[in-house]
Amino acid sequence: MVIPGEQPFYASIAGSQPDADVCRILVVDDDASLRRTLPLVLAREGRVFDECASISEAVAALEREHFDLILLDYRLPDATGLDLLDWLTNHEREEAVIVISGEDAIDAAIGALRGGADDYVRKPYHVAQLQRAVDSTLHKTTLERANRTMSQRLRASERLHRFLVESSPDMIFTLDPEGRFSYINPRVRQMLGYERAALMRRPFSTLVVAEDVDRINSLMFARGNTPGESFNIELRLRRNRETLVEGGPESTTVSLTGIPMPGSGGRTSNGLYGVARDISERKRAEEIITFQAYHDQLTRLPNRVLFKDRLELAIAQAQRRTGALAVMFIDVDRFKLVNDTFGHAEGDALLRGIAARLSTTLRRGDTLARLGGDEFTVLLPDINHPEDAEIIARKILDALAPPFRLDHGDFRATVSIGISLFPRDGDTAEDLTRHADIAMYQVKRSGKNAFRFFDPELNAHYRERIALENDLRLALERSEFELYYQPQVSMKAARVVGMEALLRWNHPTHGQIGPATFIPVAEEMGLIGDISHWVLEEACAQLARWRADGFEDLRMSLNLSPHDFSRPDIVDMVIECVSRNQLPPAQVELEITESMMMQDTAGVAAKVKAMREAGLSVAIDDFGTGYSALAYLQKFPVSTLKIDRSFVRDLDGPSTNPIISAITGIARGFGLHLIAEGVEHAEQAETLRILGCDVMQGYLFARPGTAAQAKGWLEVAPQPDLQR
């Protein structure tokens, strides 16, 4: 036994070794001298000995720790060595055992070996014999332990790899040299709907979509395939029809990696190892991204990019065949009205409906695209004559004739169509589209709801329009605008009672340009608000100067664009300007058109009422040319009616002009001022005077002039030119 606190001799011989390098030997013998001798004769580096004199002590020692080898006496005071062998077996211990016995009977040796002993040494023995037995048993134990450890690791590795393969999100399989399944993991059920047992020994090619079979076979069975060299391919695998969800995909797109497995002698005759990854979602995502890149999301039609690509391809084909094609540019008329009135959701519904009807009018092979907003384009390849494009244009107009049913009611949509022809109108996609666009704008200006072919003269006009727009943007900055004034003369008082401010543009190249030319352009460009503000400021400042010169009862008239009344601050802007120039509000008269009064009764009427409540004068210009009714004069608290020049032009005498008689009667009935425009002849002036109109303006008195000329008329009233 080892005495606590003392280090045995054999322990010092073994030295201090880590537990992993220590060989622990337990000596179980009731002979004390033998227990002391054995550690000495069996001592080796790394060996540590312990000892006990009975089976019970041995069991106690074994319960405390494990040993590599037990040197066991056959007969002990409390039992035989066979009992300890039984205990080791029952407790599944792995200690090696050498039984040392003085028994002569062969049965003792047989019993020990059957009981699990590794060797049996009979007493008396030679020391060398015992040493060989111990060395041999320890070597055998070391080998068995290493083999056991390796087997455990292999089993663990196998379990891990099987778990990884069986649990893989990819379909993993092996094929025999004939291309039949020899193994397949459970993923196949989720991916394709097959039980893996049903696929065993079945050719892999039976799962492949017919169009992909040749491609995969050429890779799997290609001559010269080198073992271990992988290939990768995308292909579609059939899904089990019996497990398909209604409307579900019939195939799954996979990325397949295949590795030929080496056979005997390194030949590739041992089949294939394959991994198939489901990339259906990725492919669908790629398709969605591609679709979104080349299609309009609202109507699902091709977008600008795809249309340009198809048009360029069609041009190239037409050039090779010396053929022709047409491009249509389609713009929906009054579309903004739908958005502003019913909302963008209704506008979107209308665009989808228009796209659907346009599609029904086209031929197979034609392309309909949405450029954005309410603009569409059409490619008509392979046309023989311009009349072919004209036929389709008429079909489009007819298809849109029935009203569209919207949530807020029916809406009749019309379109303006411009058409360009290849090669007559251009040989590039940009030129053809631009020229069709120019033709479409000409339709817009000519009344809409029609079609027109491109004319080269339109291009020149279009270029002039662009130049005009560019110059107009700079006109305010360059102080190129000027106000001219035309006097309003009272026949009774024989003096000027008012001035109408008329805008002129002093263009640096084209000279003076009238408002009829540039005001519509400014309205389309959104510049009219800034121009109207300048006119208001300049007119009020000029009136203030004339008042300072002593003409305190003069009235200033100026025109406002219909677009000005869409501004929420128009009333405040006018009142602030009048107040800042210290003008009596009644001496500033704002002219609105009769057509504007009819378009937006509630909105315009509220602003007119606010102006009148602020003391401003409001005149209806061109009165009698629209569809006005007496009820509108009650809704619009105006102060002045202006008789349009079209009525004055045809004056022959007081008895032949019931319209002017009616207008003068209306003015008297509502207590309104009355002014006649466009008076050019003395007879007209006389007739108007007889009919009850006192204040007039026109070339008979003076053409519009500068502020300096207008001041002269204030000082000396212009005399009628009786020669006219």
KEGUSE-554576 format. One record per residue (C-alpha): residue in three letters; x, y, z. Coordinates in steps of 0.05 Angstrom, whole numbers. Each point is the difference from the previous one (the first is absolute). Layout:
// residues N
(ALA (X Y Z))
...
END
This chain:
// residues 724
(MET (0 0 0))
(VAL (22 72 -11))
(ILE (10 35 67))
(PRO (-31 70 0))
(GLY (53 53 -1))
(GLU (54 -46 -28))
(GLN (19 -8 -74))
(PRO (12 -73 -19))
(PHE (64 -19 -35))
(TYR (-35 -20 -63))
(ALA (-36 66 -3))
(SER (67 37 1))
(ILE (25 -45 -55))
(ALA (-61 16 -43))
(GLY (11 74 11))
(SER (-52 54 -7))
(GLN (-41 -13 -63))
(PRO (-66 28 -23))
(ASP (-58 -45 12))
(ALA (-7 -15 -74))
(ASP (71 -29 -1))
(VAL (-6 -39 66))
(CYS (-11 -75 0))
(ARG (-36 -19 65))
(ILE (10 -72 25))
(LEU (-37 -30 59))
(VAL (33 -59 36))
(VAL (-51 -43 37))
(ASP (36 -54 42))
(ASP (-2 -21 73))
(ASP (76 -11 0))
(ALA (30 65 26))
(SER (71 -17 -25))
(LEU (-28 -12 -70))
(ARG (-38 66 1))
(ARG (67 35 15))
(THR (40 -40 -51))
(LEU (-45 5 -62))
(PRO (4 77 -6))
(LEU (75 -5 2))
(VAL (8 -53 -54))
(LEU (-54 29 -45))
(ALA (19 73 8))
(ARG (1 41 -65))
(GLU (-3 74 -15))
(GLY (-71 23 6))
(ARG (-25 -60 41))
(VAL (-32 13 68))
(PHE (-19 -57 47))
(ASP (-52 -8 54))
(GLU (-12 -62 43))
(CYS (-52 -34 42))
(ALA (-4 -67 37))
(SER (-72 -22 -13))
(ILE (-58 1 -49))
(SER (-38 50 43))
(GLU (59 48 1))
(ALA (7 -9 -75))
(VAL (-73 17 -12))
(ALA (7 61 44))
(ALA (61 23 -40))
(LEU (-35 -13 -66))
(GLU (-60 41 22))
(ARG (46 59 14))
(GLU (38 -1 -66))
(HIS (16 -37 -64))
(PHE (62 -43 -13))
(ASP (33 -23 -63))
(LEU (21 -68 27))
(ILE (-17 -45 60))
(LEU (50 -52 24))
(LEU (-49 -47 36))
(ASP (16 -58 46))
(TYR (-47 -59 -11))
(ARG (-12 -15 74))
(LEU (-12 56 49))
(PRO (-25 0 72))
(ASP (-71 24 -15))
(ALA (-12 -29 -70))
(THR (34 -24 -63))
(GLY (24 40 -59))
(LEU (-59 -26 -40))
(ASP (-46 41 44))
(LEU (37 65 -18))
(LEU (-3 -20 -73))
(ASP (-76 -7 7))
(TRP (-3 68 33))
(LEU (39 31 -57))
(THR (-46 -32 -52))
(ASN (-63 21 37))
(HIS (25 72 5))
(GLU (23 2 -73))
(ARG (70 18 19))
(GLU (56 0 -50))
(GLU (61 -16 45))
(ALA (46 -54 -26))
(VAL (12 -58 49))
(ILE (58 -48 8))
(VAL (-16 -56 49))
(ILE (60 -25 41))
(SER (-14 -66 34))
(GLY (34 -59 33))
(GLU (-58 -46 -22))
(ASP (23 -61 -39))
(ALA (-68 -19 -27))
(ILE (-13 20 -71))
(ASP (-71 17 18))
(ALA (24 61 39))
(ALA (34 28 -62))
(ILE (-59 -15 -44))
(GLY (-48 32 50))
(ALA (43 62 5))
(LEU (6 9 -75))
(ARG (-75 -12 -10))
(GLY (-14 50 55))
(GLY (35 53 -40))
(ALA (73 -4 20))
(ASP (48 21 -54))
(ASP (56 -47 23))
(TYR (14 -53 52))
(VAL (68 -8 34))
(ARG (12 -60 44))
(LYS (44 4 62))
(PRO (58 -8 6))
(TYR (17 42 -61))
(HIS (62 30 -29))
(VAL (4 76 6))
(ALA (12 6 -75))
(GLN (-62 -41 -12))
(LEU (-42 48 42))
(GLN (31 61 -32))
(ARG (-16 -27 -70))
(ALA (-71 -15 22))
(VAL (-9 71 28))
(ASP (32 34 -60))
(SER (-41 -42 -48))
(THR (-65 13 36))
(LEU (12 75 6))
(HIS (18 4 -73))
(LYS (-62 -38 -18))
(THR (-41 45 45))
(THR (30 62 -32))
(LEU (-17 -26 -69))
(GLU (-71 -18 20))
(ARG (-11 67 33))
(ALA (26 36 -62))
(ASN (-44 -43 -44))
(ARG (-59 12 45))
(THR (12 74 0))
(MET (6 1 -75))
(SER (-63 -41 -8))
(GLN (-38 48 45))
(ARG (25 59 -39))
(LEU (-19 -33 -66))
(ARG (-69 -16 26))
(ALA (-8 72 26))
(SER (25 27 -66))
(GLU (-47 -45 -38))
(ARG (-58 21 43))
(LEU (19 73 -10))
(HIS (7 -7 -75))
(ARG (-64 -40 -6))
(PHE (-36 53 42))
(LEU (28 55 -45))
(VAL (-20 -37 -63))
(GLU (-68 -21 24))
(SER (-16 69 28))
(SER (30 40 -58))
(PRO (-45 52 -33))
(ASP (28 -25 -66))
(MET (-18 -64 -36))
(ILE (61 -45 6))
(PHE (4 -65 -39))
(THR (46 -50 -32))
(LEU (-9 -35 -67))
(ASP (27 -67 -23))
(PRO (39 -5 -65))
(GLU (-65 -7 -38))
(GLY (-26 66 28))
(ARG (-50 -31 48))
(PHE (-11 23 71))
(SER (40 -40 51))
(TYR (-12 49 57))
(ILE (-42 62 10))
(ASN (-13 41 63))
(PRO (-69 17 28))
(ARG (1 71 -30))
(VAL (-27 -29 -65))
(ARG (-69 -6 31))
(GLN (-5 74 17))
(MET (33 22 -65))
(LEU (-34 -45 -50))
(GLY (-55 -36 38))
(TYR (29 -70 -8))
(GLU (14 -52 53))
(ARG (73 -18 -6))
(ALA (-14 -74 1))
(ALA (-41 8 -64))
(LEU (61 30 -36))
(MET (52 -52 19))
(ARG (28 -35 -62))
(ARG (-39 48 -44))
(PRO (39 39 -54))
(PHE (14 72 20))
(SER (-19 23 -70))
(THR (-73 -18 12))
(LEU (-3 59 49))
(VAL (29 50 -50))
(VAL (-46 43 -43))
(ALA (4 -24 -72))
(GLU (34 63 -26))
(ASP (58 -8 49))
(VAL (13 -75 -7))
(ASP (52 5 -55))
(ARG (39 53 37))
(ILE (6 -40 65))
(ASN (15 -65 -36))
(SER (57 32 -38))
(LEU (32 20 66))
(MET (-14 -63 40))
(PHE (23 -50 -52))
(ALA (53 42 -36))
(ARG (62 -39 -18))
(GLY (62 22 35))
(ASN (-35 20 64))
(THR (54 4 53))
(PRO (-19 -26 70))
(GLY (-8 58 49))
(GLU (-8 53 -54))
(SER (-68 30 10))
(PHE (-48 32 -49))
(ASN (-58 48 13))
(ILE (-64 9 -39))
(GLU (-69 32 8))
(LEU (-58 -45 -19))
(ARG (-72 -14 16))
(LEU (-23 -62 37))
(ARG (-71 -27 -5))
(ARG (-44 2 61))
(ASN (-44 -59 20))
(ARG (-67 14 -32))
(GLU (-36 -38 55))
(THR (24 49 53))
(LEU (-7 64 -41))
(VAL (-40 56 31))
(GLU (-52 26 -48))
(GLY (31 56 -41))
(GLY (69 -17 28))
(PRO (62 -5 -44))
(GLU (11 -66 -37))
(SER (75 5 4))
(THR (54 26 47))
(THR (61 37 -25))
(VAL (64 -26 33))
(SER (74 15 -3))
(LEU (32 -69 -6))
(THR (72 -14 19))
(GLY (24 -69 -23))
(ILE (65 -34 19))
(PRO (19 -65 -36))
(MET (20 -54 50))
(PRO (63 -41 -15))
(GLY (-7 -74 -12))
(SER (52 -54 3))
(GLY (66 20 -32))
(GLY (-22 73 1))
(ARG (-52 -8 -54))
(THR (-65 41 3))
(SER (-43 -62 0))
(ASN (-25 6 71))
(GLY (-56 50 -12))
(LEU (-11 72 21))
(TYR (-7 40 64))
(GLY (-49 57 -8))
(VAL (-27 59 39))
(ALA (-62 36 -26))
(ARG (-18 67 30))
(ASP (-70 29 -10))
(ILE (8 68 -33))
(SER (-72 9 -21))
(GLU (-12 59 47))
(ARG (64 33 -23))
(LYS (-19 -10 -73))
(ARG (-69 28 13))
(ALA (31 59 36))
(GLU (46 11 -60))
(GLU (-58 -4 -47))
(ILE (-40 50 42))
(ILE (60 48 2))
(THR (10 -7 -75))
(PHE (-75 10 -12))
(GLN (-1 62 44))
(ALA (61 28 -36))
(TYR (-34 -5 -68))
(HIS (-74 6 15))
(ASP (-47 52 27))
(GLN (-26 -21 69))
(LEU (-69 30 -8))
(THR (-21 -27 -69))
(ARG (51 -58 -6))
(LEU (18 26 -68))
(PRO (71 8 -26))
(ASN (32 64 26))
(ARG (43 52 -35))
(VAL (64 -42 4))
(LEU (-31 -63 -30))
(PHE (-37 39 -53))
(LYS (64 34 -23))
(ASP (35 -67 -3))
(ARG (-55 -31 -42))
(LEU (-4 61 -45))
(GLU (75 -2 -13))
(LEU (-5 -74 -17))
(ALA (-58 13 -47))
(ILE (38 56 -34))
(ALA (60 -46 -11))
(GLN (-45 -54 -30))
(ALA (-36 50 -44))
(GLN (67 26 -26))
(ARG (22 -70 -19))
(ARG (-66 -15 -36))
(THR (-10 71 -27))
(GLY (-65 1 38))
(ALA (-41 52 36))
(LEU (-29 10 70))
(ALA (-40 51 38))
(VAL (3 30 70))
(MET (-60 29 35))
(PHE (3 49 58))
(ILE (-66 -1 38))
(ASP (-19 51 54))
(VAL (-65 -4 40))
(ASP (-41 64 -5))
(ARG (-23 34 64))
(PHE (30 -54 44))
(LYS (20 51 53))
(LEU (-74 15 8))
(VAL (-12 -72 24))
(ASN (57 2 50))
(ASP (-19 68 27))
(THR (-75 -16 3))
(PHE (-3 -73 21))
(GLY (69 -14 28))
(HIS (61 -39 -23))
(ALA (-31 -68 14))
(GLU (-54 14 -52))
(GLY (53 28 -46))
(ASP (39 -65 6))
(ALA (-63 -41 -14))
(LEU (-12 42 -63))
(LEU (71 -10 -25))
(ARG (-7 -76 9))
(GLY (-65 1 -38))
(ILE (29 41 -57))
(ALA (60 -46 -4))
(ALA (-46 -60 -5))
(ARG (-41 31 -57))
(LEU (62 22 -37))
(SER (27 -71 2))
(THR (-62 -27 -34))
(THR (11 45 -61))
(LEU (71 -24 -16))
(ARG (26 -57 -42))
(ARG (42 -58 23))
(GLY (71 25 1))
(ASP (-17 72 15))
(THR (26 30 65))
(LEU (-41 45 46))
(ALA (40 35 55))
(ARG (-13 51 54))
(LEU (52 54 5))
(GLY (-28 28 64))
(GLY (-57 44 22))
(ASP (-54 -1 -53))
(GLU (47 -12 -58))
(PHE (2 -64 -41))
(THR (40 -21 -61))
(VAL (-13 -53 -53))
(LEU (49 -35 -46))
(LEU (-31 -25 -65))
(PRO (52 -41 -37))
(ASP (-8 -27 -70))
(ILE (-50 51 -28))
(ASN (-6 5 -75))
(HIS (-34 67 -6))
(PRO (-14 60 45))
(GLU (-73 -19 -6))
(ASP (15 -61 43))
(ALA (19 46 58))
(GLU (-61 44 -14))
(ILE (-46 -61 5))
(ILE (28 -18 69))
(ALA (-5 73 23))
(ARG (-74 2 -19))
(LYS (-11 -67 36))
(ILE (32 31 62))
(LEU (-47 60 -2))
(ASP (-60 -45 -10))
(ALA (21 -47 56))
(LEU (3 58 49))
(ALA (-67 29 -20))
(PRO (-43 -39 51))
(PRO (4 31 70))
(PHE (43 -30 55))
(ARG (-37 -20 63))
(LEU (35 30 61))
(ASP (-23 -2 72))
(HIS (-23 72 -4))
(GLY (-36 -8 -67))
(ASP (13 -8 -74))
(PHE (57 37 -35))
(ARG (10 6 -74))
(ALA (74 -1 -15))
(THR (30 26 -65))
(VAL (72 -1 -24))
(SER (45 40 -45))
(ILE (43 -43 -46))
(GLY (63 20 -37))
(ILE (30 -47 -52))
(SER (69 -3 -30))
(LEU (23 -47 -55))
(PHE (67 -35 -13))
(PRO (40 17 -41))
(ARG (-37 63 -22))
(ASP (0 35 67))
(GLY (65 -25 30))
(ASP (46 -60 5))
(THR (13 -2 75))
(ALA (-45 -18 59))
(GLU (10 70 30))
(ASP (-20 36 -64))
(LEU (-61 -42 -14))
(THR (-26 7 71))
(ARG (14 74 2))
(HIS (-34 13 -66))
(ALA (-62 -40 20))
(ASP (-1 42 64))
(ILE (3 64 -41))
(ALA (-58 -23 -43))
(MET (-40 -18 62))
(TYR (9 70 29))
(GLN (-26 29 -64))
(VAL (-63 -42 8))
(LYS (-6 27 71))
(ARG (2 72 -26))
(SER (-50 -16 -55))
(GLY (-56 -26 44))
(LYS (23 -69 26))
(ASN (-35 -67 -11))
(ALA (33 -12 -67))
(PHE (64 -24 -33))
(ARG (52 32 -45))
(PHE (62 -21 -38))
(PHE (65 37 11))
(ASP (15 57 -48))
(PRO (71 28 -5))
(GLU (-30 70 7))
(LEU (-23 -21 69))
(ASN (72 -12 20))
(ALA (19 71 -18))
(HIS (-60 26 39))
(TYR (20 -45 58))
(ARG (70 27 0))
(GLU (-27 70 -1))
(ARG (-45 -18 59))
(ILE (59 -27 40))
(ALA (40 63 -15))
(LEU (-59 43 20))
(GLU (-6 -38 66))
(ASN (74 8 15))
(ASP (-3 75 -14))
(LEU (-64 8 40))
(ARG (33 -29 62))
(LEU (51 56 -3))
(ALA (-46 56 -20))
(LEU (-16 22 72))
(GLU (73 -3 21))
(ARG (20 43 -60))
(SER (-57 51 10))
(GLU (-26 -13 -70))
(PHE (-74 8 19))
(GLU (-34 67 -7))
(LEU (-71 26 13))
(TYR (-37 38 -55))
(TYR (-63 38 16))
(GLN (-64 11 -40))
(PRO (-46 55 23))
(GLN (-73 -10 19))
(VAL (-36 64 -21))
(SER (-66 27 27))
(MET (-39 31 -58))
(LYS (-41 45 46))
(ALA (59 26 40))
(ALA (46 0 -61))
(ARG (59 -24 41))
(VAL (37 -63 19))
(VAL (-31 -34 60))
(GLY (41 -64 -1))
(MET (60 -35 -28))
(GLU (6 -74 -18))
(ALA (69 -27 13))
(LEU (23 -45 -58))
(LEU (62 -43 4))
(ARG (54 1 -54))
(TRP (64 -40 -5))
(ASN (59 37 -30))
(HIS (38 -60 -27))
(PRO (74 16 -14))
(THR (-3 -36 -68))
(HIS (-72 -2 -23))
(GLY (-21 69 25))
(GLN (-66 13 34))
(ILE (-43 -62 11))
(GLY (-73 4 19))
(PRO (-31 -39 58))
(ALA (-41 -45 -46))
(THR (66 -32 -21))
(PHE (35 -11 66))
(ILE (-54 0 55))
(PRO (-26 -71 -19))
(VAL (72 -24 1))
(ALA (12 32 68))
(GLU (-64 -34 26))
(GLU (24 -68 -23))
(MET (69 11 30))
(GLY (-27 23 67))
(LEU (32 69 -7))
(ILE (-65 39 -4))
(GLY (-3 11 75))
(ASP (66 38 2))
(ILE (-19 40 -62))
(SER (-69 19 29))
(HIS (34 21 64))
(TRP (47 45 -39))
(VAL (-59 30 -40))
(LEU (-38 14 65))
(GLU (60 34 32))
(GLU (17 41 -61))
(ALA (-72 22 -13))
(CYS (-13 20 72))
(ALA (66 38 3))
(GLN (-17 37 -64))
(LEU (-70 18 25))
(ALA (31 27 64))
(ARG (47 45 -42))
(TRP (-58 26 -42))
(ARG (-40 14 63))
(ALA (59 39 27))
(ASP (-2 41 -64))
(GLY (-72 20 15))
(PHE (-41 -52 -36))
(GLU (-32 -26 63))
(ASP (-65 -27 -29))
(LEU (33 -45 -52))
(ARG (-16 -74 -1))
(MET (51 -53 -19))
(SER (-23 -65 -34))
(LEU (44 -61 -5))
(ASN (-12 -71 -22))
(LEU (10 -62 43))
(SER (11 -69 -29))
(PRO (-48 -57 19))
(HIS (61 -34 30))
(ASP (8 58 49))
(PHE (-66 -17 32))
(SER (25 -69 18))
(ARG (50 32 47))
(PRO (-27 1 71))
(ASP (36 66 15))
(ILE (-24 39 -61))
(VAL (-48 44 40))
(ASP (51 16 54))
(MET (53 15 -52))
(VAL (-44 51 -36))
(ILE (-24 34 64))
(GLU (72 4 27))
(CYS (25 32 -64))
(VAL (-57 51 -3))
(SER (9 18 73))
(ARG (76 7 -6))
(ASN (-8 49 -58))
(GLN (-54 39 40))
(LEU (-53 -8 -54))
(PRO (-75 4 9))
(PRO (-21 -73 -12))
(ALA (-59 20 -44))
(GLN (48 31 -50))
(VAL (35 -66 -14))
(GLU (-43 -43 -46))
(LEU (17 -74 -11))
(GLU (-27 -31 -64))
(ILE (-21 -73 -3))
(THR (-26 -38 -61))
(GLU (-70 -25 -6))
(SER (25 -71 -15))
(MET (39 -1 65))
(MET (-62 21 37))
(MET (-37 -60 -29))
(GLN (53 -53 15))
(ASP (6 6 75))
(THR (-59 38 27))
(ALA (10 -14 74))
(GLY (76 10 2))
(VAL (3 62 -44))
(ALA (-63 30 31))
(ALA (30 -4 70))
(LYS (63 37 -22))
(VAL (-40 52 -39))
(LYS (-44 12 61))
(ALA (61 9 44))
(MET (29 51 -49))
(ARG (-65 38 -3))
(GLU (-6 0 76))
(ALA (70 31 2))
(GLY (-26 56 -45))
(LEU (33 -22 -65))
(SER (-35 5 -67))
(VAL (-10 -63 -41))
(ALA (-19 0 -74))
(ILE (-24 -57 -45))
(ASP (41 5 -64))
(ASP (-29 -22 -67))
(PHE (-70 -2 30))
(GLY (-52 -34 -44))
(THR (48 -46 -38))
(GLY (-10 -60 46))
(TYR (-60 -33 31))
(SER (-13 49 56))
(ALA (-66 5 34))
(LEU (-31 52 46))
(ALA (7 -50 58))
(TYR (76 4 -6))
(LEU (-1 75 9))
(GLN (-35 -11 66))
(LYS (53 -50 23))
(PHE (57 45 -25))
(PRO (-5 69 32))
(VAL (36 35 -58))
(SER (2 75 -10))
(THR (10 7 -76))
(LEU (-20 -33 -65))
(LYS (44 7 -62))
(ILE (-35 -8 -67))
(ASP (43 -43 -45))
(ARG (30 29 -63))
(SER (-35 -54 -42))
(PHE (-67 33 14))
(VAL (27 70 -11))
(ARG (31 -19 -67))
(ASP (-68 -14 -33))
(LEU (-37 62 25))
(ASP (-40 33 -56))
(GLY (-53 36 41))
(PRO (-37 -3 66))
(SER (-59 -39 -27))
(THR (41 -58 -26))
(ASN (38 -18 64))
(PRO (-45 -36 49))
(ILE (59 -33 35))
(ILE (33 66 19))
(SER (-68 27 19))
(ALA (-10 -59 46))
(ILE (70 8 30))
(THR (-12 74 15))
(GLY (-67 -19 31))
(ILE (34 -52 44))
(ALA (52 51 22))
(ARG (-54 50 19))
(GLY (-41 -53 35))
(PHE (58 -24 43))
(GLY (29 70 10))
(LEU (65 -17 -35))
(HIS (50 42 -39))
(LEU (3 -12 -74))
(ILE (60 5 -47))
(ALA (2 -16 -74))
(GLU (65 -28 -30))
(GLY (26 3 -71))
(VAL (-33 65 -21))
(GLU (33 19 -66))
(HIS (-52 42 -37))
(ALA (-39 62 17))
(GLU (-65 -35 -20))
(GLN (13 -54 51))
(ALA (13 52 54))
(GLU (-64 37 -16))
(THR (-42 -63 -1))
(LEU (29 -22 68))
(ARG (-16 69 28))
(ILE (-72 -4 -24))
(LEU (-5 -71 30))
(GLY (22 26 68))
(CYS (75 -16 2))
(ASP (42 60 19))
(VAL (70 -27 13))
(MET (38 -28 -60))
(GLN (70 -20 -21))
(GLY (29 -18 -67))
(TYR (42 24 -58))
(LEU (-51 55 -13))
(PHE (29 36 61))
(ALA (71 -28 6))
(ARG (42 -62 -10))
(PRO (34 -28 63))
(GLY (60 43 17))
(THR (55 9 51))
(ALA (-9 31 68))
(ALA (26 67 -27))
(GLN (-50 -1 -56))
(ALA (-56 -19 48))
(LYS (17 60 44))
(GLY (-9 45 -60))
(TRP (-70 -29 -11))
(LEU (-16 15 73))
(GLU (20 72 -9))
(VAL (-35 7 -68))
(ALA (-54 -51 -15))
(PRO (12 -36 -66))
(GLN (-48 24 -54))
(PRO (-37 -52 -42))
(ASP (32 -13 -67))
(LEU (-59 15 -44))
(GLN (38 -22 -61))
(ARG (-7 -73 21))
END
